């Protein structure tokens, strides 16, 4: 008999003979009907755990991490409002079930069993994962097991106060809502959790509203590694800006009372709180895990003797709400009902094809209020004397700044956040004057933590904002890349398109900076971004393109709910000249505010049919320099600028290269993992025989005079082109 069956039989036997665990008397304040409702939610959660294991053994289910021992979360659910957004721990089925009781029209047992069976009719993920979540219950689906949802919970909580000051069109949360996020004691040690908790406290001590309730479900163990006794309380009780609460999750009356006190504090004070909830873990970690292989049998049995359902039966009896035999009947009837539902659920359809699976990867478009752009009066007030300079050629940094200004004037839901983006105006001055123009509510200077910056953006996206976070340097993204990969990009996929977190992530990146920073400020690898399904990667090569593409990026986020990563080539920010000093060949006038470059449209410069150079970013700048020498040699050349790196604009590239004898790919990123790999594959598949690539070396970038030694140059591009067309230098 496995541990699930042992726990099940223990419950039947002990309730049957009245052998219930001792404990404190039930507290006042929880009406009998609510207490019984919490018990029913606990029982349904337990029955679903039992059935999920049976389904897996029968080949009808696929993932059995369960909630047994954590059923006290049902009491926490009843202490909150059903419109309080909840980011749940994976052991929180009882919370979701209890919340479903607060919302009319729910079929929670049916819905959760559909999820267990990975049926395409699962209303949460459409058959893509066994995952907690529900649009109707304000529970965005979570797959995280390491608390990577905490940063976005901070962001969602922050958005409530921000929305009171600047209400976005697609606002979701009410003025008096709070946000709850839950996690385990082991996950609390993860850097992501620590960063989010620190950010919450950092925000709170500055008197910024942050109505957020952290709930740590402390069962004392992470898979097989025990949490030191008293660790969570010792590390969390005195965190600045965060009020600590503690409750016994085995006692629904105490858990409800303390959770209600904590929730009221958060709702009233608009400050974060930390609810430390004692739980036990039953059945081991998940699936085939056998706890007695790494824990003494006596410890496993001691936890089983503390089964929270047994405690609830005792408490209900002492409160006069429900007799043990009545409680036993509810348990047996619920188990039988779940089995009946299971028999029908396993007959429901599943996803079958690749197109079925990927259908939710891209979120649906949403209706947005039309805008004709900012008025001339608003533009004149915002830009001041800059208006007169817009007809004159300018470097990229200034044109991006103007584009951001126009976009923020046009769309009040745009909020920017990042280290130094506000008062300082960014490391490179790209966001200068925006703080003066739009204020600190829309130009948010954050603490130095990339996970928190992206989490703030993701969470604000949940509440209707169009966030534009900034990561100072591409290399710094790696500290927080899971916020894109594991959270932002997956949300539409695991919610069947019901939830989204649109954003335009601006990153200063790529190489060619003279005399500054080496690898950490000159990262020329996009590999970690290229393989994230569903995201858009943009990379302009001149200032006009940057402004035009930024407008499209915002449209994609605002109207199509997309996650866009906008790579701004650092070395091109100040670039003025092209061929000779003071020629001004790389500056551009500011494009009219109603113009943009659509997603997937490539740039073509030149009509030559001898050679097509396919490139982007700094590669276009350098290739343009080389193009002049090639043309002087009689080699008719065209330059094709990708602009949009993902999804790869395959059809547009093929059309742009049509009729060219030779194709040279110039890629400033490292040879391994670079865009050139996909481009080579594309052109080979198109039957282009005269094809070559010239990419950067597989090496980090040095500081000092050798900063560009591993990167393509005008000279190396020229040499590669001549070699391809069969001419000597």
TAWOFEN-V444795 format. One record per pair of residues at least 4 apart in sequence whose C-alpha atoms are under 7 Angstrom apart, sorted by sequence separation. I is the first residue (numbers start at 1). J is the second residue. D is the distance in whole Angstrom. If there is no record, write none. Layout:
I|J|D + I|J|D
This chain:
1|5|6 + 2|6|6 + 3|7|6 + 4|8|6 + 5|9|6 + 6|10|6 + 7|11|6 + 8|12|7 + 9|13|6 + 10|14|6 + 11|15|6 + 12|16|6 + 13|17|6 + 14|18|6 + 15|19|6 + 30|34|7 + 31|35|6 + 32|36|6 + 33|37|6 + 34|38|6 + 35|39|6 + 36|40|6 + 37|41|6 + 38|42|6 + 39|43|6 + 40|44|6 + 41|45|6 + 42|46|6 + 43|47|6 + 44|48|6 + 45|49|6 + 46|50|6 + 47|51|6 + 48|52|6 + 49|53|7 + 50|54|7 + 51|55|6 + 52|56|6 + 53|57|6 + 54|58|6 + 55|59|6 + 56|60|6 + 67|71|7 + 73|77|6 + 74|78|7 + 75|79|7 + 76|80|7 + 80|84|7 + 88|92|6 + 92|96|7 + 93|97|6 + 94|98|6 + 95|99|6 + 96|100|6 + 97|101|7 + 99|103|7 + 107|111|6 + 108|112|6 + 109|113|6 + 110|114|6 + 111|115|6 + 112|116|6 + 113|117|6 + 114|118|6 + 115|119|6 + 118|122|7 + 122|126|5 + 125|129|6 + 134|138|6 + 135|139|6 + 144|148|6 + 149|153|6 + 150|154|6 + 151|155|6 + 152|156|6 + 153|157|6 + 154|158|6 + 155|159|6 + 156|160|7 + 158|162|7 + 159|163|6 + 160|164|7 + 161|165|7 + 162|166|6 + 163|167|4 + 167|171|7 + 173|177|6 + 183|187|6 + 184|188|6 + 189|193|7 + 190|194|6 + 191|195|6 + 192|196|6 + 193|197|6 + 194|198|6 + 195|199|6 + 196|200|6 + 197|201|6 + 198|202|6 + 199|203|6 + 200|204|6 + 201|205|6 + 202|206|7 + 203|207|7 + 204|208|6 + 221|225|6 + 222|226|6 + 227|231|7 + 230|234|6 + 231|235|6 + 232|236|6 + 233|237|5 + 251|255|6 + 252|256|6 + 253|257|6 + 254|258|6 + 255|259|6 + 256|260|6 + 257|261|6 + 258|262|6 + 259|263|6 + 260|264|6 + 261|265|6 + 262|266|6 + 263|267|6 + 264|268|6 + 265|269|6 + 266|270|5 + 285|289|6 + 291|295|6 + 292|296|6 + 295|299|7 + 296|300|7 + 297|301|6 + 298|302|6 + 299|303|6 + 300|304|6 + 301|305|6 + 302|306|7 + 303|307|7 + 307|311|7 + 308|312|6 + 309|313|6 + 310|314|6 + 311|315|6 + 312|316|6 + 313|317|6 + 314|318|6 + 315|319|6 + 316|320|6 + 317|321|6 + 322|326|6 + 323|327|6 + 324|328|6 + 325|329|6 + 326|330|6 + 327|331|6 + 328|332|6 + 329|333|6 + 330|334|6 + 331|335|6 + 332|336|6 + 333|337|6 + 334|338|6 + 335|339|6 + 336|340|6 + 337|341|6 + 338|342|6 + 339|343|6 + 340|344|7 + 341|345|6 + 342|346|6 + 352|356|6 + 353|357|7 + 354|358|6 + 355|359|6 + 374|378|6 + 375|379|6 + 376|380|6 + 377|381|6 + 378|382|6 + 379|383|6 + 380|384|5 + 383|387|6 + 386|390|7 + 394|398|7 + 395|399|7 + 396|400|6 + 397|401|6 + 398|402|6 + 399|403|6 + 400|404|6 + 401|405|6 + 402|406|6 + 403|407|6 + 404|408|6 + 405|409|6 + 406|410|6 + 407|411|6 + 408|412|6 + 417|421|7 + 420|424|5 + 421|425|5 + 425|429|5 + 426|430|6 + 433|437|6 + 434|438|6 + 435|439|5 + 438|442|6 + 439|443|6 + 440|444|5 + 449|453|6 + 450|454|6 + 451|455|6 + 452|456|6 + 453|457|6 + 454|458|6 + 455|459|6 + 456|460|6 + 457|461|6 + 458|462|7 + 460|464|7 + 461|465|5 + 477|481|6 + 481|485|6 + 482|486|5 + 483|487|5 + 484|488|5 + 485|489|6 + 486|490|6 + 487|491|6 + 490|494|6 + 491|495|6 + 492|496|6 + 493|497|6 + 495|499|6 + 517|521|5 + 518|522|6 + 519|523|5 + 526|530|6 + 541|545|7 + 542|546|6 + 543|547|6 + 544|548|6 + 545|549|6 + 546|550|6 + 547|551|6 + 548|552|7 + 549|553|6 + 550|554|6 + 551|555|6 + 552|556|6 + 553|557|6 + 554|558|6 + 555|559|6 + 556|560|5 + 557|561|5 + 569|573|7 + 571|575|7 + 577|581|6 + 591|595|7 + 597|601|7 + 615|619|5 + 616|620|5 + 618|622|6 + 619|623|6 + 620|624|6 + 621|625|7 + 622|626|6 + 623|627|6 + 624|628|7 + 626|630|6 + 627|631|6 + 628|632|6 + 629|633|6 + 630|634|7 + 631|635|5 + 644|648|7 + 649|653|6 + 650|654|6 + 651|655|6 + 652|656|6 + 653|657|6 + 654|658|6 + 670|674|6 + 673|677|7 + 675|679|6 + 676|680|6 + 677|681|6 + 678|682|6 + 679|683|6 + 680|684|6 + 681|685|6 + 682|686|6 + 683|687|6 + 684|688|6 + 702|706|6 + 703|707|5 + 712|716|6 + 713|717|6 + 714|718|6 + 715|719|6 + 716|720|6 + 717|721|6 + 718|722|6 + 719|723|6 + 720|724|6 + 721|725|6 + 722|726|6 + 723|727|6 + 1|6|6 + 14|19|5 + 15|20|7 + 30|35|6 + 55|60|5 + 56|61|4 + 114|119|5 + 121|126|6 + 122|127|6 + 134|139|5 + 135|140|7 + 144|149|7 + 163|168|6 + 183|188|7 + 188|193|5 + 189|194|7 + 203|208|6 + 204|209|7 + 221|226|4 + 266|271|5 + 284|289|6 + 292|297|5 + 295|300|7 + 316|321|5 + 317|322|5 + 322|327|6 + 351|356|6 + 374|379|6 + 394|399|7 + 420|425|6 + 421|426|4 + 425|430|6 + 426|431|6 + 435|440|6 + 438|443|7 + 460|465|6 + 461|466|6 + 471|476|7 + 482|487|7 + 483|488|6 + 484|489|6 + 485|490|7 + 492|497|4 + 517|522|7 + 540|545|6 + 556|561|6 + 557|562|5 + 577|582|6 + 578|583|7 + 615|620|6 + 630|635|5 + 631|636|6 + 644|649|7 + 669|674|6 + 683|688|6 + 702|707|5 + 712|717|6 + 722|727|5 + 723|728|7 + 14|20|6 + 55|61|5 + 56|62|5 + 100|106|6 + 120|126|5 + 121|127|7 + 133|139|5 + 134|140|6 + 187|193|7 + 188|194|7 + 204|210|7 + 220|226|6 + 221|227|5 + 248|254|6 + 249|255|5 + 266|272|6 + 284|290|6 + 316|322|5 + 317|323|5 + 351|357|6 + 408|414|6 + 420|426|5 + 425|431|4 + 426|432|7 + 461|467|6 + 471|477|7 + 492|498|6 + 540|546|5 + 556|562|6 + 557|563|6 + 577|583|5 + 578|584|7 + 631|637|7 + 701|707|6 + 722|728|6 + 114|121|7 + 115|122|5 + 119|126|7 + 120|127|4 + 133|140|5 + 134|141|7 + 220|227|5 + 237|244|5 + 247|254|6 + 248|255|6 + 266|273|6 + 284|291|5 + 317|324|6 + 380|387|7 + 420|427|7 + 425|432|4 + 446|453|7 + 460|467|7 + 492|499|6 + 557|564|7 + 577|584|4 + 578|585|5 + 722|729|7 + 100|108|7 + 114|122|5 + 119|127|5 + 133|141|4 + 247|255|5 + 292|300|7 + 424|432|7 + 425|433|7 + 435|443|6 + 491|499|6 + 492|500|5 + 576|584|5 + 577|585|5 + 578|586|6 + 667|675|7 + 52|61|6 + 118|127|4 + 124|133|6 + 132|141|5 + 133|142|7 + 491|500|6 + 513|522|7 + 576|585|6 + 577|586|5 + 667|676|6 + 118|128|6 + 124|134|6 + 131|141|6 + 132|142|6 + 421|431|6 + 457|467|5 + 576|586|5 + 627|637|7 + 719|729|6 + 53|64|6 + 97|108|6 + 111|122|6 + 118|129|6 + 131|142|6 + 164|175|6 + 247|258|6 + 262|273|7 + 313|324|6 + 511|522|4 + 553|564|6 + 575|586|6 + 576|587|5 + 665|676|6 + 52|64|6 + 111|123|7 + 115|127|6 + 118|130|6 + 131|143|6 + 422|434|7 + 423|435|6 + 457|469|6 + 510|522|5 + 511|523|6 + 160|173|7 + 422|435|5 + 488|501|6 + 509|522|6 + 510|523|5 + 511|524|6 + 697|710|5 + 115|129|7 + 116|130|5 + 313|327|6 + 509|523|6 + 510|524|4 + 696|710|6 + 697|711|7 + 115|130|5 + 160|175|6 + 454|469|7 + 696|711|5 + 115|131|7 + 453|469|7 + 640|656|7 + 696|712|6 + 49|66|6 + 82|99|6 + 245|262|7 + 676|693|7 + 695|712|6 + 49|67|7 + 77|95|5 + 49|68|7 + 73|92|7 + 74|94|5 + 78|98|7 + 82|102|7 + 70|91|7 + 73|94|6 + 74|95|4 + 77|98|6 + 78|99|7 + 157|178|7 + 422|443|5 + 450|471|7 + 620|641|7 + 45|67|7 + 46|68|6 + 70|92|7 + 73|95|5 + 77|99|6 + 157|179|6 + 282|304|6 + 421|443|7 + 422|444|6 + 71|94|5 + 156|179|7 + 280|303|6 + 422|445|5 + 67|91|4 + 74|98|5 + 421|445|6 + 671|695|5 + 66|91|6 + 67|92|6 + 420|445|6 + 610|635|6 + 611|636|6 + 612|637|6 + 613|638|6 + 614|639|6 + 615|640|6 + 616|641|5 + 670|695|6 + 671|696|6 + 67|93|6 + 153|179|7 + 416|442|6 + 417|443|6 + 418|444|7 + 419|445|5 + 610|636|5 + 611|637|5 + 612|638|5 + 613|639|5 + 614|640|5 + 615|641|5 + 616|642|5 + 669|695|6 + 670|696|5 + 671|697|6 + 672|698|7 + 694|720|7 + 415|442|5 + 416|443|5 + 417|444|5 + 418|445|6 + 419|446|5 + 450|477|7 + 535|562|7 + 536|563|6 + 537|564|6 + 538|565|6 + 539|566|6 + 609|636|6 + 610|637|6 + 611|638|6 + 612|639|6 + 613|640|6 + 614|641|6 + 615|642|6 + 616|643|6 + 663|690|6 + 664|691|6 + 665|692|6 + 666|693|6 + 667|694|6 + 668|695|6 + 669|696|5 + 670|697|5 + 671|698|6 + 153|181|6 + 249|277|5 + 415|443|6 + 416|444|6 + 417|445|6 + 418|446|5 + 419|447|6 + 451|479|7 + 455|483|7 + 535|563|5 + 536|564|5 + 537|565|5 + 538|566|5 + 539|567|5 + 540|568|7 + 608|636|4 + 609|637|6 + 612|640|7 + 662|690|5 + 663|691|5 + 664|692|5 + 665|693|4 + 666|694|5 + 667|695|5 + 668|696|5 + 670|698|5 + 42|71|5 + 243|272|7 + 244|273|6 + 245|274|6 + 246|275|6 + 247|276|6 + 248|277|6 + 249|278|5 + 250|279|6 + 401|430|5 + 405|434|7 + 417|446|7 + 419|448|6 + 450|479|6 + 451|480|5 + 454|483|6 + 535|564|6 + 536|565|6 + 537|566|6 + 538|567|6 + 539|568|6 + 608|637|4 + 661|690|7 + 662|691|6 + 663|692|7 + 664|693|6 + 665|694|6 + 666|695|6 + 667|696|7 + 242|272|5 + 243|273|5 + 244|274|5 + 245|275|5 + 246|276|5 + 247|277|5 + 248|278|5 + 249|279|5 + 400|430|7 + 401|431|6 + 450|480|6 + 458|488|6 + 607|637|7 + 608|638|5 + 150|181|7 + 185|216|6 + 242|273|5 + 243|274|6 + 244|275|6 + 245|276|6 + 246|277|6 + 247|278|6 + 606|637|6 + 607|638|5 + 42|74|7 + 179|211|6 + 180|212|6 + 181|213|6 + 182|214|6 + 183|215|6 + 184|216|5 + 185|217|6 + 242|274|7 + 374|406|7 + 398|430|7 + 451|483|7 + 606|638|4 + 692|724|7 + 41|74|6 + 178|211|5 + 179|212|5 + 180|213|5 + 181|214|5 + 182|215|4 + 183|216|5 + 184|217|5 + 185|218|5 + 397|430|5 + 474|507|6 + 605|638|6 + 606|639|6 + 178|212|6 + 179|213|6 + 180|214|6 + 181|215|6 + 182|216|6 + 183|217|6 + 184|218|6 + 185|219|7 + 473|507|6 + 474|508|6 + 604|638|7 + 605|639|5 + 185|220|7 + 186|221|7 + 374|409|6 + 418|453|6 + 468|503|6 + 469|504|7 + 470|505|6 + 471|506|6 + 472|507|6 + 473|508|5 + 474|509|5 + 604|639|6 + 605|640|7 + 38|74|6 + 147|183|6 + 186|222|5 + 205|241|5 + 374|410|5 + 417|453|7 + 466|502|6 + 467|503|5 + 468|504|5 + 469|505|5 + 470|506|5 + 471|507|5 + 472|508|6 + 473|509|6 + 604|640|5 + 38|75|6 + 100|137|7 + 204|241|5 + 373|410|5 + 466|503|6 + 467|504|6 + 468|505|5 + 469|506|6 + 470|507|6 + 471|508|7 + 603|640|6 + 604|641|6 + 99|137|7 + 462|500|7 + 468|506|7 + 602|640|7 + 603|641|5 + 93|132|7 + 201|240|6 + 202|241|7 + 462|501|5 + 602|641|6 + 603|642|7 + 147|187|6 + 201|241|4 + 461|501|4 + 602|642|5 + 146|187|5 + 186|227|7 + 201|242|6 + 461|502|6 + 602|643|6 + 90|132|7 + 154|196|7 + 461|503|7 + 150|193|6 + 458|501|5 + 668|711|6 + 146|190|7 + 148|192|6 + 489|533|7 + 542|586|7 + 543|587|7 + 544|588|6 + 552|596|6 + 600|644|6 + 668|712|6 + 147|192|7 + 148|193|7 + 151|196|5 + 475|520|5 + 489|534|6 + 543|588|6 + 544|589|7 + 551|596|6 + 552|597|6 + 599|644|7 + 612|657|6 + 4|50|7 + 147|193|6 + 150|196|6 + 154|200|6 + 457|503|7 + 475|521|7 + 489|535|7 + 544|590|6 + 552|598|6 + 579|625|6 + 185|232|7 + 485|532|6 + 544|591|6 + 548|595|6 + 549|596|6 + 578|625|7 + 619|666|6 + 45|93|6 + 161|209|6 + 473|521|6 + 475|523|5 + 548|596|4 + 549|597|5 + 569|617|6 + 612|660|6 + 619|667|6 + 45|94|5 + 474|523|6 + 504|553|7 + 548|597|5 + 569|618|7 + 600|649|5 + 611|660|6 + 619|668|6 + 213|263|7 + 504|554|7 + 602|652|6 + 609|659|6 + 610|660|5 + 611|661|6 + 612|662|6 + 613|663|6 + 614|664|6 + 615|665|6 + 158|209|7 + 414|465|6 + 415|466|6 + 416|467|6 + 417|468|7 + 418|469|6 + 601|652|7 + 602|653|7 + 609|660|4 + 610|661|5 + 611|662|5 + 612|663|5 + 613|664|5 + 614|665|5 + 615|666|5 + 42|94|5 + 86|138|6 + 87|139|6 + 158|210|5 + 413|465|5 + 414|466|5 + 415|467|5 + 416|468|5 + 417|469|5 + 418|470|5 + 604|656|7 + 609|661|6 + 610|662|6 + 611|663|6 + 612|664|6 + 613|665|6 + 614|666|6 + 615|667|6 + 41|94|6 + 85|138|5 + 86|139|5 + 87|140|6 + 157|210|5 + 213|266|7 + 413|466|6 + 414|467|6 + 415|468|6 + 416|469|5 + 417|470|6 + 418|471|7 + 504|557|7 + 613|666|7 + 62|116|7 + 84|138|7 + 85|139|6 + 88|142|7 + 157|211|5 + 212|266|6 + 414|468|7 + 503|557|6 + 61|116|5 + 82|137|6 + 83|138|6 + 87|142|7 + 90|145|7 + 157|212|6 + 211|266|5 + 382|437|6 + 502|557|5 + 41|97|6 + 61|117|5 + 211|267|6 + 502|558|7 + 41|98|5 + 60|117|6 + 664|721|7 + 154|212|7 + 250|308|5 + 509|567|6 + 513|571|5 + 211|270|4 + 212|271|7 + 213|272|6 + 214|273|6 + 215|274|6 + 216|275|6 + 217|276|7 + 218|277|6 + 219|278|6 + 502|561|5 + 503|562|7 + 504|563|6 + 505|564|6 + 506|565|6 + 507|566|6 + 508|567|6 + 509|568|6 + 510|569|6 + 512|571|6 + 38|98|6 + 210|270|5 + 211|271|5 + 212|272|5 + 213|273|5 + 214|274|5 + 215|275|5 + 216|276|5 + 217|277|5 + 218|278|5 + 219|279|5 + 251|311|7 + 252|312|7 + 501|561|7 + 502|562|5 + 503|563|5 + 504|564|5 + 505|565|5 + 506|566|5 + 507|567|5 + 508|568|5 + 509|569|5 + 510|570|7 + 511|571|7 + 209|270|5 + 210|271|5 + 211|272|5 + 212|273|6 + 213|274|6 + 214|275|6 + 215|276|6 + 216|277|6 + 217|278|6 + 218|279|5 + 219|280|5 + 250|311|6 + 251|312|7 + 500|561|6 + 502|563|5 + 503|564|6 + 504|565|6 + 505|566|6 + 506|567|6 + 507|568|6 + 508|569|6 + 509|570|6 + 87|149|7 + 209|271|6 + 210|272|6 + 215|277|7 + 217|279|6 + 219|281|6 + 223|285|5 + 504|566|7 + 508|570|6 + 662|725|7 + 52|116|7 + 87|153|7 + 63|130|7 + 204|271|6 + 224|294|6 + 200|272|7 + 541|616|6 + 541|617|4 + 539|616|7 + 540|617|6 + 541|618|6 + 539|617|6 + 541|620|6 + 626|714|5 + 178|267|6 + 625|714|6 + 177|267|7 + 176|267|6 + 466|557|7 + 622|713|6 + 623|714|6 + 626|717|7 + 466|558|6 + 622|714|5 + 626|718|6 + 84|177|5 + 85|178|7 + 86|179|6 + 87|180|6 + 88|181|6 + 89|182|5 + 84|178|5 + 85|179|5 + 86|180|5 + 87|181|5 + 88|182|5 + 89|183|5 + 623|717|7 + 84|179|6 + 85|180|6 + 86|181|6 + 87|182|7 + 540|643|5 + 539|643|5 + 538|643|6 + 539|644|6 + 538|644|5 + 539|645|7 + 537|644|6 + 538|645|6 + 537|645|5 + 537|646|5 + 536|646|5 + 536|647|6 + 530|646|7 + 363|492|6 + 362|492|7 + 361|492|6 + 360|492|6 + 361|493|5 + 360|493|5 + 364|497|6 + 363|497|5 + 360|496|5 + 360|497|5 + 363|500|7 + 400|543|7 + 399|543|6 + 403|547|5 + 524|668|7 + 525|669|5 + 399|544|7 + 524|669|5 + 525|670|6 + 396|542|6 + 400|546|6 + 524|670|7 + 527|673|5 + 396|543|4 + 400|547|5 + 527|674|6 + 395|543|6 + 399|547|6 + 526|674|7 + 525|674|7 + 362|534|6 + 361|534|6 + 396|572|7 + 397|573|5 + 72|249|5 + 75|252|6 + 79|256|6 + 396|573|5 + 397|574|6 + 72|250|6 + 395|573|6 + 396|574|6 + 76|255|7 + 395|574|6 + 522|701|7 + 72|252|6 + 75|255|6 + 76|256|6 + 79|259|6 + 395|575|6 + 75|256|5 + 79|260|5 + 395|576|6 + 519|700|6 + 519|701|5 + 72|255|7 + 76|259|6 + 80|263|7 + 518|701|5 + 519|702|6 + 518|702|5 + 518|703|4 + 517|703|6 + 516|703|6 + 515|703|6 + 515|704|5 + 518|707|7 + 368|559|6 + 399|590|6 + 367|559|7 + 395|587|5 + 366|559|6 + 394|587|5 + 395|588|7 + 514|707|7 + 365|559|6 + 366|560|6 + 393|587|5 + 394|588|5 + 365|560|4 + 393|588|4 + 394|589|6 + 512|707|7 + 364|560|6 + 365|561|7 + 393|589|4 + 512|708|6 + 363|560|7 + 392|589|5 + 363|561|6 + 391|589|5 + 363|562|7 + 390|589|6 + 391|590|6 + 390|590|5 + 70|279|6 + 69|279|6 + 70|280|6 + 69|280|5 + 70|281|7 + 69|281|5 + 68|281|7 + 69|282|5 + 68|282|5 + 65|285|7 + 66|286|7 + 65|286|4 + 64|286|6 + 65|287|6 + 30|253|7 + 64|287|5 + 127|350|7 + 127|351|6 + 27|253|6 + 26|253|6 + 27|254|6 + 113|342|7 + 117|346|6 + 119|348|6 + 120|349|6 + 119|349|6 + 120|350|5 + 110|341|7 + 114|345|6 + 119|350|5 + 120|351|5 + 113|345|7 + 118|350|7 + 71|308|7 + 69|307|6 + 69|308|6 + 168|412|7 + 168|413|5 + 166|412|7 + 199|452|7 + 196|452|6 + 195|452|7 + 192|451|7 + 39|312|7 + 4|283|6 + 162|441|7 + 3|283|5 + 21|306|7 + 36|321|7 + 60|346|6 + 47|334|7 + 43|331|6 + 47|335|5 + 51|339|7 + 21|310|7 + 26|315|6 + 32|321|5 + 20|310|6 + 21|311|6 + 25|315|7 + 44|334|6 + 48|338|7 + 173|463|6 + 20|311|7 + 47|338|7 + 172|463|5 + 171|463|5 + 172|464|7 + 26|319|6 + 171|464|4 + 20|314|6 + 170|464|4 + 169|464|7 + 168|464|6 + 7|304|6 + 168|465|6 + 11|310|7 + 151|451|7 + 155|455|6 + 151|452|5 + 155|456|4 + 159|460|5 + 154|456|6 + 155|457|6 + 152|455|4 + 155|458|7 + 156|459|4 + 151|455|4 + 152|456|6 + 155|459|4 + 156|460|5 + 159|463|7 + 151|456|6 + 154|459|7 + 155|460|5 + 152|458|5 + 153|459|6 + 156|462|6 + 152|459|4 + 156|463|7 + 15|324|6 + 15|328|7 + 141|494|7 + 141|495|6 + 140|499|7 + 135|498|7 + 129|494|7 + 128|494|6 + 125|494|5 + 125|495|5 + 126|496|6 + 124|495|5 + 125|496|5 + 124|496|7
